Amino acid sequence: MSNRYLIHTDRVAIRHVCGDDYEEITALTHDSAELHHPWIPRRDSTREAFDGFLDRIAQPTHEGLVICLRQTGAIVGGVNINNIVRGSMQSGMLGYVAYASTTGHGYMSEGLRLVMQFAFTDLRLHRLEANIQPENSASLKLVKRLGFRREGYSPSFQYINGTWQDHERWALTADTIPAPPHQATRR
C-alpha cells in the first residue's frame, strides 16, 4: 500500500482514490451520515455513481484523494480538489470529508496539510479555496487551524439537500502556507 502514497507523515498518508475504494468509502459514508448532515449533499451510493465520480476526477480539472492511516491503509478522510484552473489563476476548490469512526484524532488536519503541500508543490497551484456553510463550526475551525483566511460570503452558493445554501469563502495561497507541524515524506 505505501508505494501508492503520494506523501506521508508518521501517522497519515494521501493517495489517489481508486476503484478498489468503493466498498470502504461506501461503508464509511453510510456510517457517517449523521456527521455529514446537513453539510454534504446526499449522493447515490451505487457502483455506477462511484465509477462516474472516478471518471470526473480523472479529468485534469479535478483531483480525488483519500487520507489513510499510514500503517494500515485504512481510509480516514476524503479530499477533492475541484475546478482546477490553470494559466494565470493556478487555483482549485477544496472539498473534504471526515468519517465518524476516526474524528477527533487530528487525522484530517494532518492529512489536509499533506494535500496542501501536494497541491502547491506537485500540482503547482497557487491558491486553494474552501467554501463552507456558516453553521458548520467544525469545518470552519479546521480551515482556520490550517491557516486559511476568510475572504467573503457567497449567498445561495451551493444546492444541498433541496435548498441553495450560503457559504463563507476561505482561501490559502502557496506563499502564505504555514509550516507543517509534522515532517512529511515523499514516496
DAPE-V506413 format. One record per backbone hydrogen bond with DSSP energy under -0.5 kcal/mol. CO is the residue of the C=O (numbers start at 1). NH is the residue of the N-H. E is the energy in kcal/mol with one decimal. If there is no record, write none. Layout:
CO;NH;E, CO;NH;E
This chain:
1;4;-2.2, 2;5;-1.1, 6;187;-1.1, 7;14;-2.2, 8;185;-3.6, 11;70;-2.8, 12;9;-3.1, 13;68;-3.0, 14;6;-3.1, 14;7;-0.9, 15;66;-2.6, 18;21;-2.0, 19;22;-1.6, 21;25;-2.9, 22;26;-2.6, 23;27;-2.3, 24;28;-2.6, 25;29;-2.7, 26;30;-2.3, 27;31;-2.6, 28;32;-1.0, 30;33;-1.3, 32;36;-2.4, 33;37;-1.5, 36;39;-1.2, 36;40;-1.9, 46;50;-2.0, 47;51;-2.6, 48;52;-2.0, 49;53;-2.0, 50;54;-2.4, 51;55;-2.1, 52;56;-2.1, 53;57;-2.5, 54;58;-0.8, 56;59;-1.5, 59;62;-1.8, 61;84;-2.4, 63;65;-0.5, 63;81;-2.5, 64;17;-2.1, 65;79;-2.7, 66;15;-1.6, 66;68;-0.5, 67;76;-3.3, 67;77;-1.4, 68;13;-2.2, 69;73;-2.8, 74;69;-2.7, 76;99;-1.1, 77;67;-2.7, 78;97;-2.5, 79;65;-3.3, 80;82;-0.6, 80;95;-2.6, 81;63;-1.8, 82;93;-3.2, 85;91;-1.7, 86;89;-1.0, 90;126;-4.0, 90;127;-1.8, 91;85;-2.7, 92;94;-0.5, 92;129;-2.2, 93;82;-3.5, 94;131;-0.5, 95;80;-3.2, 97;78;-2.4, 99;102;-1.9, 100;103;-0.9, 102;105;-0.7, 106;110;-2.2, 107;111;-3.0, 108;112;-3.1, 109;113;-1.7, 110;114;-1.4, 111;115;-2.2, 112;116;-2.7, 113;117;-2.2, 114;118;-2.7, 115;119;-3.0, 116;120;-2.6, 117;121;-2.2, 118;122;-0.9, 118;123;-2.2, 119;125;-2.8, 126;174;-2.6, 127;92;-1.5, 128;172;-2.2, 129;94;-3.9, 130;132;-0.5, 130;170;-2.8, 132;168;-3.8, 133;136;-2.2, 135;137;-2.0, 136;140;-2.1, 137;141;-2.5, 138;142;-1.8, 139;143;-2.2, 140;144;-2.1, 141;145;-2.4, 142;146;-1.6, 143;148;-2.4, 144;147;-1.4, 149;171;-2.2, 152;169;-2.7, 153;155;-0.6, 154;157;-0.8, 154;167;-1.9, 158;160;-0.8, 158;165;-3.3, 160;163;-1.4, 163;160;-2.7, 163;165;-0.5, 165;157;-1.5, 165;158;-1.6, 167;154;-3.5, 168;132;-2.5, 168;170;-0.6, 169;151;-3.5, 169;152;-1.3, 170;130;-3.2, 171;149;-2.7, 172;128;-2.7, 173;176;-2.3, 173;177;-0.5, 174;177;-0.7, 185;8;-2.7
